[in-house]
Amino acid sequence: MKPIKFDPDVCAGCGTIDCLMKCQYISFADVAEARVEKLKINECRDSRVLHECLTCYSCQEYCPYDNNPFYLLVERQEELGILPAPKPIVEEQLRMMAPRGRITKQPVSGPVVDMCAFPMLVGCVRGKLFEGATPIVGTDIFCNIMWLHFAKNSTIRERVPQMIDNIMHYYLKDSDTNELVCFHDECYGTYTSVADAYGIKVPFTPIHQFDFINQRLDVLKDRIKPLNVKIAYQRPCSNRLSPQTDRVLDEIFEKIGAERVPRKYDRENALCCGGVPRAHQRDELADELVEKNINDMLKTGAAYCVFNCPFCMATLGQEVAEKGLMPILVSDLVQSALGE
């Protein structure tokens, strides 16, 4: 089993310990205290961080050296048996999301759009925006990145290579494309950030949905009817693994006439939607995050709450709708600007 790509010397030379000092869920008296806790993690000793971590991926983005602090943290949680969620919940999730072996070869043509394990979203791949696209979906191509929330790096190492093999063998190998458009940030993060950190080879080229949509809007620019609306964006935890695509999203919003209103809890300062601590049975924290996010949105005068993560939308969608904001996925918002 390959170790996580991590350089302890780089970490030891860090003067700011941003991975912990910028954390919005765990407080430290000063950098010195954060450094002590980080050293414990590096050396696989018990640290309060391993118990208090929300598993929101943020420290991956906060690290200025791309030294994989979050992946290492999850590694230590599993090695020391510190599960963020009760063991029965973890075991049930492992069974529920396991590959089923029901996958069959399917002729595809580009663009091939990976819908991960969300069959209910296949209908989003429609219209001129996704013209000619082939959606693929199922637990046999599930990206498995969710196990970062449950201290199960071993499951990622076991299942992700199998998922990659399935995508290649059943879809891409005999197709006219070597590209895979990832509808969800988590899939893109798996095949880029996670694969690199875990030493997993990816034989196809992952394309983030935002990059795909941005390029399609250039092709379809004559069809765009600017929406002229204000939107509040709920940035998902998994976008921490590909923060460069958040700037691409800004370009998309600009092209369709959607103003991304400034929020306290957006961009690098984004908060978890509350779904993860709810899964961990930390309901009080989950309620707090839901309230903070929604109150923050309501202050902006936005008409829409825009999501790119189906889990975030499932967590907050009804809540924001009850407060007068229309919940909508990025792709659906773009399609409305295209008159679809």
QUIGI-V804578 format. One record per run of one state. SS is the DSSP state (hx for helix, st for strand, lp for the rest). FROM is the first residue (numbers start at 0). LEN is the number of residues. If there is no record, write none. Layout:
# QUIGI-V804578
ss:from:len
SS:FROM:LEN
SS:FROM:LEN
This chain:
# QUIGI-V804578
ss:from:len
lp:0:7
hx:7:5
lp:12:5
hx:17:4
lp:21:9
hx:30:12
lp:42:5
hx:47:5
lp:52:5
hx:57:5
lp:62:6
hx:68:12
lp:80:6
hx:86:10
lp:96:15
st:111:3
lp:114:4
hx:118:6
lp:124:3
hx:127:3
lp:130:3
st:133:3
lp:136:2
hx:138:3
lp:141:3
hx:144:6
lp:150:2
hx:152:20
lp:172:6
st:178:4
lp:182:2
hx:184:14
lp:198:6
st:204:4
hx:208:11
lp:219:1
hx:220:3
lp:223:5
st:228:6
lp:234:2
hx:236:6
lp:242:1
hx:243:13
lp:256:1
st:257:3
lp:260:6
hx:266:3
lp:269:5
hx:274:5
lp:279:3
hx:282:16
lp:298:5
st:303:4
lp:307:2
hx:309:13
lp:322:3
st:325:4
hx:329:8
lp:337:3
